[in-house]
Amino acid sequence: METNKFAVLQKDVQEIIDLIGTNQNTEAANKLVEASELLDELLDLSGDDEDLIEISKYQVLLNQLQQRINSAN
């Protein structure tokens, strides 16, 4: 799998964190949906164990961010 796709995902996650930090929770939630869709796409296209491990880390992180957004509302 291209590391490029993980770079995009990493950028999206950082943007979500920044939006949460500035109390822009609606925008953070929207960006989280986009990141989740990208993660699902990566999961569908991957069969490599290393990629699946990386994807699972992002799944946990996105779940934590979702909880943070929900608790702030």
C-alpha positions in Angstrom: 0.0 0.0 0.0 1.2 3.5 -0.7 2.5 5.4 2.2 1.0 8.4 0.4 -2.5 7.3 1.5 -1.4 7.0 5.1 0.2 10.5 4.8 -3.2 11.9 3.7 -4.9 10.1 6.6 -2.3 11.5 9.0 -2.9 15.0 7.7 -6.7 14.6 8.1 -6.3 13.3 11.7 -4.1 16.3 12.6 -6.6 18.6 11.1 -9.4 17.0 13.2 -7.3 17.4 16.3 -6.6 21.1 15.5 -10.4 21.7 14.9 -11.3 20.1 18.2 -8.6 22.2 19.9 -10.3 25.4 18.6 -13.8 24.2 19.5 -14.9 23.8 15.9 -16.6 20.5 16.6 -19.0 20.5 13.6 -16.1 20.9 11.2 -14.1 18.3 13.1 -17.0 15.9 12.9 -17.3 16.5 9.1 -13.6 15.9 8.7 -13.8 12.8 10.8 -16.4 11.4 8.4 -14.1 12.0 5.5 -11.1 10.4 7.3 -13.3 7.4 8.2 -14.3 6.9 4.6 -10.7 7.0 3.5 -9.8 4.5 6.2 -12.6 2.2 5.0 -11.2 2.5 1.5 -7.7 1.6 2.7 -9.1 -1.4 4.6 -10.9 -2.6 1.5 -7.8 -2.4 -0.7 -5.3 -3.8 1.8 -4.3 -7.4 2.4 -0.9 -6.8 3.9 -0.6 -7.5 7.6 1.5 -4.4 8.3 -1.0 -2.2 6.6 -3.8 -3.8 8.5 -2.0 -3.0 11.8 -1.5 0.6 10.8 -5.2 0.8 9.8 -6.3 -0.6 13.1 -4.2 2.1 14.9 -6.1 4.8 12.9 -9.4 3.1 13.7 -8.7 3.4 17.4 -7.6 7.0 17.1 -10.6 8.0 15.1 -12.9 6.3 17.6 -11.2 8.3 20.4 -11.6 11.5 18.4 -15.3 10.7 17.8 -15.8 10.3 21.6 -14.0 13.6 22.2 -16.2 15.4 19.7 -19.4 13.8 21.2 -18.5 14.7 24.7 -17.8 18.3 23.7 -21.3 18.7 22.3 
